[in-house]
């Protein structure tokens, strides 16, 4: 994941961020899926430390076969 140069304390992702396709065991009982409401940027893909986190402006229900993606320029991180 890459970000553009920071301006006024903020930077946005320069490319799409695409997660793996949700597997059959991802759905909750009854196939309702799971709702993604927040994201975190960490310094390791398996564990690690949370560097930034926040709520999505619009939540997304993810069910089996879905691929969750954050489009280029849609994720902005800011330091206050």
C-alpha positions in Angstrom: 0.0 0.0 0.0 1.4 3.4 -1.0 0.4 6.9 -0.1 0.9 10.2 -1.9 3.1 12.9 -0.4 1.5 14.4 2.7 0.0 17.9 2.4 -1.3 19.8 5.4 -0.8 16.7 7.6 -2.8 14.3 5.4 -2.0 11.6 2.7 -4.2 9.4 0.6 -3.7 5.9 -0.8 -2.3 6.0 -4.4 -3.6 2.6 -5.5 -6.5 0.3 -4.8 -6.3 -1.7 -1.6 -7.9 -5.1 -2.3 -8.5 -7.8 0.4 -8.7 -11.5 -0.3 -12.1 -12.9 -1.4 -14.3 -13.8 1.6 -14.5 -17.6 2.1 -17.6 -19.7 3.0 -16.7 -19.7 6.7 -16.8 -15.9 6.8 -20.6 -15.6 6.8 -22.4 -15.4 10.0 -25.3 -17.8 10.8 -27.9 -17.6 8.0 -25.4 -16.2 5.4 -25.9 -12.6 6.6 -22.3 -11.8 6.2 -20.2 -9.4 8.3 -20.3 -5.7 8.3 -17.0 -3.8 8.0 -17.2 -0.5 9.8 -13.6 0.4 10.6 -10.1 -0.1 9.1 -6.6 -0.1 10.6 -3.2 0.4 9.0 -0.7 -1.9 10.7 3.1 -2.4 10.4 2.8 -6.1 9.7 0.3 -8.2 7.7 -0.1 -10.8 10.5 -0.3 -8.9 13.8 2.0 -6.1 14.5 1.2 -2.6 15.7 -1.7 -0.4 14.8 -0.4 2.8 13.1 -3.7 4.4 12.1 -7.3 3.4 12.5 -10.7 4.9 11.9 -14.3 4.4 10.9 -15.4 4.1 7.3 -17.8 6.8 6.1 -20.0 4.0 4.7 -20.1 0.5 6.2 -19.9 -2.5 3.9 -21.5 -5.9 4.3 -19.1 -8.7 3.1 -20.5 -12.1 2.3 -19.0 -15.3 0.8 -17.3 -14.6 -2.5 -17.1 -10.8 -2.0 -13.8 -8.9 -2.4 -13.6 -5.9 -0.1 -11.7 -3.0 -1.8 -10.8 0.6 -1.0 -10.3 2.5 -4.2 -7.3 4.7 -4.9 -7.6 8.1 -3.1 -10.5 6.9 -0.9 -8.4 6.3 2.3 -6.9 9.4 3.9 -4.8 9.4 7.0 -4.1 12.5 8.9 -1.9 13.6 11.8 -3.3 16.4 14.0 
